[in-house]
Amino acid sequence: MAFQLNSRSYCSRWALSLSLIRLWSSFALAEGPYVEKPGTEGNGNIVIGGEYSVDPDLTDRGNPKGKYFEFSMRLADSKIFPGNDSTLDSRKPVREQRRIFVYVPAAYKDGTNAPILITLDGPGRLNLVRNALDNLTISTDANRKLPAFIAIGVENGGNDGKGSERGLEYDTLSDRFARFINDEVLPAVLNNREIRATYPKLAFTQNPWGKAVMGCSSGGAAALTMGWFRPDLFRRLITYSGTFVDQQDDDAPEEKHYPLGAWEYHSGMKLIETSEKKPLRIFTHVSENDNRAKDPEETYHNWVMANERTAAALQAKGYDYRFVFSRATKHCDTKVFEQTLADTLVWMWRGYHAE
């Protein structure tokens, strides 16, 4: 009888151990490498125009609203962009404070690890992004739905072009601006008292596929540069009228490695074609009448040429990319944003899922 009891006890323990092994195995599988299957829908080259209309998903349709916050960061407090670089032109003013704009959609659940979208030249098109979030996070159409990402608009450091703080931040080919956003701006958002009071458990995903950047003009160039140099941090990139031209400071240290600035992405060094393919999903756009559209190649400043070549390079390298050419429009044209931004966001977040 004793032997019988021991055998039963042994069998029970063995069955329990097997159950635990199966349970831990299921956890291990669930915590395996993050994989997306976005498909190819919406990829490739698209031409729009000449009539334009506002996408209803970018308007206020009366859906539940999230929370909007605004605060400032002193440039002098930054360890990365304190506003006193030697390359700056003293005739181009630098801001003393940089405003940060944050929108947390109603669909966000406090305590979950939120994906994020950084919008440059903040607030930028944050008004349209807010409407898109209000309308599409609650969409019942699985093919036209957005995750509840937190939108963060970041103001530039001031002025424009070579010798400016904005140009230093946006037109320089390095990982510096990506580090600034990751190391200084994101922690400032998470530690903001007003935001914390409303969302005490606010958290951002650490998954780089859950971190997107959007910009226009030099902001578009910065979006590509952030992902290009730090794909471990940002992988979803949206550029409108991207400044993929030679606008890097002539005396920038980066000139030694990239003498033509962002022009090197598609021409000159042809970085996109000659570098190992990176884990990035990229949207680009250019307008028919974009900046200096008639300039010859030797100026390194033709926006249409630069963006068409960038799209061709992305296609040749096999990237998941979407390129929109808009007829009868100009640089960073509002009509283009109002018609395309919802489609752009939906395409950009295809395949994303929470870990």
Number of C-alpha atoms within 10 A of each C-alpha: 6 7 8 9 10 11 12 12 12 12 12 12 12 12 12 12 12 12 12 12 12 12 11 12 12 12 11 11 9 11 10 10 9 12 11 11 9 14 10 12 11 17 17 17 16 12 12 16 15 9 9 16 12 16 16 14 20 24 17 16 12 9 13 13 17 16 13 14 14 16 15 14 16 13 18 14 13 13 11 17 18 15 23 13 14 10 16 21 14 11 9 16 15 21 18 15 17 17 18 21 21 24 22 26 24 16 17 19 14 14 12 13 19 23 24 23 24 27 27 25 24 20 20 18 19 19 13 19 21 23 22 26 31 27 24 23 18 17 13 9 8 9 11 17 21 23 23 20 24 21 24 26 25 21 21 24 25 20 16 17 16 22 23 25 27 25 23 27 23 32 30 27 29 20 16 19 23 23 16 16 17 14 13 17 18 15 12 16 21 17 14 13 12 14 20 13 11 11 17 14 14 20 15 18 16 15 17 19 26 24 25 27 27 25 27 26 24 28 29 30 27 33 31 32 26 28 26 25 18 19 20 17 21 30 25 26 28 31 26 28 28 29 28 32 25 22 22 25 22 16 14 20 14 16 15 10 11 21 20 23 24 29 27 21 27 24 20 14 16 16 18 23 19 12 11 9 13 16 17 20 23 25 25 26 26 31 25 16 17 23 19 14 16 13 14 11 11 7 10 21 21 22 27 26 21 27 27 19 18 26 24 19 20 24 19 11 16 11 19 20 23 24 26 23 21 23 18 15 20 18 20 21 18 12 16 25 19 19 20 18 21 26 16 18 24 18 24 24 21 22 13 17 14 13 14
